[in-house]
């Protein structure tokens, strides 16, 4: 009896261990690089925020097929476009459930009201939701949606028509972007009645594959699978973002199995990762550009000669050698060559400190001056180490008589202060969101983006702006290319940035992770992922 009892106890313990292992196997831990600014992707342009919100919690009318730039149906099953290109009619997917959480229980399926709410909050300044959480819809405005969209009309519960003021060849691609995520109007109404409207942006409710559970700033975000997800419940029961700012610590946690997937490895670690049989490293050319922007609203950078001198003064090849370690290429263009096999203008600035000094003399700055270089506190796909990059730039500037101070802030503060124009110069970058050149030119360099602050150079050139505006409504690709080429010549002459590098994208993960696809736009999606 003792033996049988002992055997039974052992079997029970074994069963419990198997159950525990199964439960652990359905929890994926992602070592992310930073804290999100918000959980509403309409209010941000940060990839860190999009990874934590739109890419796990929400859906859009149209979506990109995982791992590609191909548009596929999302919350809209199909759509029609009028002959004049001004009216888009979307047929909405029926029986799509919003998340049911401890803080909100929906009583209806997704419908046209949610689409109208999600777009009208961003476009209608008289809407009571417009000013909630600061009322700054950076991407919506920077992409020109506030001027492009004339009306959003509910035809019935399952049909919506979006009317444009003019044709736009990028419109459908832009609808698949993060800022076009669909939020719950019913949840919004409940929060407004409760007097806590900002909770909509802090405790999110979407239709996406995962539901929000808990967030502690700079520590973790917890999610669980959406049991009523319209594509089918995910194999992962739980998802955890373990916020780990230091890339070396992220790698250490990956090696020990504390996390299954990590964000943005150091280029110096790639070789050792590839030698580890427990780790896989997906890679592809990045759809990105790293740049150093000059605030043209502040002297001395309101002087084009000073900006040109800065472009000649910096040794970009040295930056590539030290920072990117063979995982990037010099950026001669605003947009990367992965878009339309793009090639930058024939003319580009080549490292020439003597010429830089001569230009500064001609500009009246023979004795030099003192500036600040703002450097990101976090690693980004386009820049593995902004602070070290700033130090290299600092050393190059010293050679031409300019004293530079390196400045940094917490990531959210960094973005906010620079958007408000507090910087003189700033290191930033961009990862494309839809594979179209407009996605670089308009949100980063248009006059509209200068007004909202996403154009960190605050440079507004009418001729340049007219060219990119014409390119956006032109349907013929070859004509669009010619317009962008002309625009980029102006950009190089005016030099509001120094374009630095395009980087290769690496995504390390444990070999037990199945179904993870590297995203061409630099994000991370866990829908369709499982653990062996």
N, C-alpha and C positions, 0 to 999 in steps of 0.2 A: 504493500500500500504506500509505503514511504517513497519507493522508487517511482510508482505510478504518479504519486502526487508531485514529486520532483520533476518528472517528465512533463506533466501537465503544466507546471509552473514555467518550465523552460520553453514549452511550445507557446504559452501565452505571452512570455517575454519576447520571444522571437517574432510573434505576430505583431506585437506592439512596436517593435523596432522596425519591422517592415512597413507598418502604417506610418511611422514617424518619417522614415526615409522617403516614402511616397509623398507625404505632405511636403517635406523639404524639397523634393525633386520638382514640385510644381510651383516653387517660389523662386523667381529669378531676381538676382541682385545686380543692378547696374551702377557702377561707380561713375557718377556724373561729375562734371567739372565745376558746377556752381549752382547758386540758388536762383530760381526764377524771379522775375520782377513782379509777376502777377500770374493768375491762372486763366486769364482771358486773353487769348492771342490777338484780339482786336486792339489791345492797348500797348503792344510791344513790337519791336523789330528784332528782338534778340533770339538767336537760335537756342540758347539755354532755356528761355521761356517756352518756345515752341515745342521743344523736346518734352518738357514737363506737362504741357497742356494740350495743344491742338493735335499733336501726333499720337497721343494715347487716349485722350478723353473725348474728342470731338470728331465729327465728320463734316464734309462740305458737299455742296451740290454736285460738284465734279471732283475727282481725285486723280492722283497720279498712280499708275500701275506700279506696285512696289519694285524698287530698284531701277525704274526707268523714268523717262520724261513723257511717256504716253498718257494722254488724258483718257479716263474711263468713267463710267457712270458712278455716282456716289449716292447722295440722298435724292438726286434726280435720276430717274430711270432712263429718260431720254429727253431730247430737246429739239426744237425747231428754230431756225433763224429766218427772219423775213428777207425778201429779195433785196431790200435796201440796206440790210445789215444793221438796222436800228432796233429791232424787236427780237428778244430771245424768250421763247416760251418753254418752261420747264415742267415736266410731268413728274411729280414727286412720288417717291417710293412709299407704298402704303404699309401700315402696321409696324412702323419703326418706333421702338421704345426708348424713352429717355431713361437715364439712371434713376433708380430708386435707392435713396441713401437714408442715413439716420436723420438728416436735416431736411429732406424733401422727398415726398412721394407723389409722382405724377398721376393724373387721373385720365390722361388721354395720350394718344400717339402723336408723334411729330406731324405737323401739317403746315399749310401755307403761312399761318400766323407767325410761326417761328422764323420763317425766312424773312418776312417783312420786318419783324422786330430786329433781327440780326443785322440787316442792311440799313434800316432807317435810323437805328441808334447812332450809326456812324456818319450818316449823310445829312440828317435833319437837325440843324442847330436848335430848333424849337422843341425838339423831342425831349420829354422830361428825363430821359435816360442819357442824353447827350453829354451832360456835364458830370455824370457820376464817375467816381474814381479819377478825376482830373480832366476828363473829356478831351483827351488828345489821342486821335486815331491816326497814328503816324503813317502806317502803311497805306491805309485807305486813301488818305489825302495825298501822300507822296506818289502813289500810283495814279493819281488823278481821278479816282472814282467819284470824288465829291463833285467834280465838274462833268464827268462822263455820264453818270447815271441821271436820267431825267425823272424816272419814276419806277417804283416797284409795285406791281398791281396784283392783287389776289383775284384770280379768275374763279376759283372755287377752292375747296379744302385741299385739293391735290394738284392744283395748277397755279403757277406763278409766272407773270410776264415781267421781264426787266426791259425797260425802254431806255435807249441811249440817246444822247444829244448828237452824237456823230459816230460813224463806224470806227471800230477799233480792232485791229488784227490780233491783239494780245488778250482780248477780253475773256475768252474761255479758259486760257491758261491761268489767268489771274484768279479766276473763280476757284481754282484748285489749290490756291495758296492759303497759308495759315490764317491770315486775317479775314478770310471769307468763311471761317468756321460758323456753324449754325448753333445758336444757343436757345434755351427754352424760354419762350415768352411766359408760359404759365409759372415757371419758377421765378422769373423776373417780377411778374405781377405780385406774387406772394411776398417777395422780399421788399417791394415798394410799399405794400400795405403794412408790413411789419415795421417799416421805418428803418430798414437795414439794407438799402439797395446795393451797397458796396460788397455785400456777401456774395452776390452773383459772380463777382470777379475773384473772390478769395476762396470760396467753397464751391467749386465748379460742378455743374450738371450738364452732361452732354449725351450724345447717342453713341459714342465711340466704344472701342473694345474693352476699355478698362474704366473703372469707377474710382473717384477720389475717396481716400479714407482719412489720411492724416498728413500734416506737414509741419515740420519743425525747421525753421530757417537755419541754413548752413549745416544741417544734420541729415535729414532724410525726408523723403516723400513716400507714402505708402498708397498702393492701389490694389484693387481686387478685380477679377474678371467680371464683366457685365454679363449676367446670366441670360439676359434677353437680347443680346446683341444680334442685330439683323443679319449679320453674316454667319452667325453661329458662335457659341461660347468658345473663348480661347482655351487652349490646353493648359496654359499657365493659370493657376488659381490666383496667385499673388505676384505683384511686381513691386520692387523696392528700388528707389533711387537713393543710393548712399552717396551723399554730396561730399566729394573729396577733391579739394582744390589742387593739392600737390600731385602732379603727374607721376612722380616717383612712388608716392604712397599708393596711388591707383594701381600701378604696376605690381607693387608688392602684394596688394590685396588680390589681384588677379592670380598671381603665382600661388598663393596659399589657398585659393578657392573661396575667399571671402566674398568676392564678386565674380559673376560669370561673364560680364561684358564690361569694358572700360572705355571711357571717352578719351580722345586725343592723346595718344602716346607721344613721348619724346622721340624725335628722330634717332637719337643715340641708342634707344632701347629696341628699335625694330629688329636689328640683327639677332639679338639674344632671344627675342620673342619667337622668331622664325625657327630657331634651333630647339625650342621647347616643344616636345611632342604633345603636351597637354593644351597647347595654345595654337589657335589658328589666327592668321592675320589677313583679312580681306583688304584689297587696295584697288584704287582707281584714280586717274587724274582728277584733281579737284576742280569743281565749278566755282572757283573763288579767285579773289584778288586781295592782296594785302597792300595797304597804302599809308603814306604819311601826308595828312592834310594840313593846309595852312589856312588859318582863319583870316580871310581876305577883308573882313570888316575891321580888323585891328592892324595898326602900323607895327612893324614895317611891312607886313604881308599884304597891305593894300597896294603895294608897289610890285608890278609884274616882274621887274628886273630882279628884285630880291627873291621872288619865287623861282625864277629861272636859275639864279645862282644856287639856290638850295638843291635843285635837281642835278646840277653839275657837281656839287660838293660831296655827294654821298656815293660810297663804293658799294654798289648793290651786290656785286659778285662776292665781296668779302662777307656781306650779310648772309648770302646764300650758303657760303662755305661754313660759316660759324653756327648759324641758327638752323638752317634746313638740312644740313649734312647730306646733300645729294637727293633730297626729297622735294625739290622745288625747281622752278626756273624763273629767270628774270622776267618781270612783267613790263612789257613795252606798251601795253594797252590797258584800258579800263576793264575790258572784258577778257576772259580767258580763252585760249585757243580751242577748248572743248565745246564752245558755242559756235556752230556753223563753220567749223574749221577756221576760226577767225585769225587773221594776221593784223597786227597793229600797223600804224602808219610807218612809212619808210624812215621818217626822221624820229629819232629818240635821243634822249640825253645820255651821254657817255661820261663816266667818271673823269673829271678834269678840274682838280682844285685850283690850278692856276687861272683857268678861265673863270671859275666861280669868283675868285678874288677880284679879277679885272671887272667883272660885271657889277660887283658890289661897289667898287670904286666909282664906276660910272653912275651908280644909283645914289652916290653921296654917302656911302657907308664904309669908307676906307679904313676907319678905326674899328669897324665891327659893331656888335651890339650884344645884348643878353636876351635869351629867350627861354621859354619852358617847352619841354617835350612831354606830353602826356603819354603814358605807357599803360596798357591794359594790365590788370592784376591777374587775369585768368588766361588760360591757354585757349586758343581758338583754332579751327581747322586751317585757317589761312596764316596763322602766326603762332608758332610753337612757344616763343618766349619773347614777349614784347619788351620786357624790361632790359633784357640783354641786348635786344635790337636797339633800344633807345641809347644804351651805353655806347654802342658802335657808332651810331649817328653823332652822339656827343663828341666822340673822339675825332671824327671827320670834320665836324664844325670847328673844333679847336684849331685845326690846321689852317683855316681861313679867317681866324680872328674872331670867331663867334663863341661866346660862352653860353652853354646850354645846361639847364637844370632839369633833371628827370623828376616828373610828378606822377603819382598814381593815387587812385581811390578805390574803395570797394566797388565792385562791378556795376551794381545798380546806380550808385552815386556817380560813377564815371560816365555812364551813359546819359544820365539826367543833366549833369553839369555841362557836359559837352554839347548836348542838344540845345542848351540855353546859351551857348556861345562863350562860356567862361574861359576856354582854352586859347592859347596862341597857336600851338601846333599839336596834332594828335595822331597817334598810331591807331589805326582801325583796319577794317577789312570788310569783305562782303562775300557771302556764299549765295549763288543764284538760287532762286526759288521756283523757276519755271522753264529754264533753258532758253529764254529769249533775251536778246541784247538789251531790250527796253528795261528789263528787270535790274540792270546795272545803271544805265544812264539816267532814267527818270527818278528812281528813289534816292539816288546818291548825288546827282549833279544838276537837277532841274531847278528852276526858279521857285517852283512850289515847294520843293524839298528844302530850299534855303529858308523859306518862311517857317516851316515846321521844325527845322533844326536837324533833320536827318542828313541833309547836305552839310557836313561838318566844316566845309570850307566857306560856307555862306557866300559862294560865288554864283552870281546870276549874270549870264551872258545872253542877250536877246537872240543873237544870231545862232548860237549853239542851241538854245532852247527851242527856237523855231524849227531847226533841223530835226531834233529828236521827236518833236511833236508831229511833224510831217511823217516821219518814219513809223510812228505808232499807228497811224491810220492807213498807211500804204499796205496793200495786200501782196504786191509783187516783191518776192524776196530779194531779187537782184537790185531793184530800185531802193529797197530798204537798206541794203548793204552800202550803196553809194552815199546815201544820206548819212549813215553812221560814220562812214569814212571821213566825210567832210566835217562832221561834228568833232571827230576825234583830232583832226588837225588843229582846230581851234582850241581844243582842250590842251594839247601839247604846247601850243604857243602861249596860252594864258597861264599854264602850269599851276592850277590850284592844288594839285597833289604832286607827290612823287609816287608813281606806281612802283611797287617794290617786287612782289613775287606772286606767282601762282604755285600752290603747294599740291603735293600728292595726298590723297585722303587715305588714311589707314584705320581699320576697325578691328582691334584685337578682341578675341573672345575665347572661352574655353571650348575644347573640342566636343563636350557634351551638349553644347547649345546647337539646336537644329533650326533651320529655316530662317536664320538672320540674313537679311539682304542689305548690302551696303547702299545707302541712299545717295543718289547723284547730287542732291541738293544739300548734303552735309548733315542731315538730321538722323534721328534714330527712331525706328518704329519697332514695336514688340508684338504687333498683331501677326499671327501666323508663326510665332516662335515657340519652341518647346524645348524641354530638357530630356536628354536620353536617360 
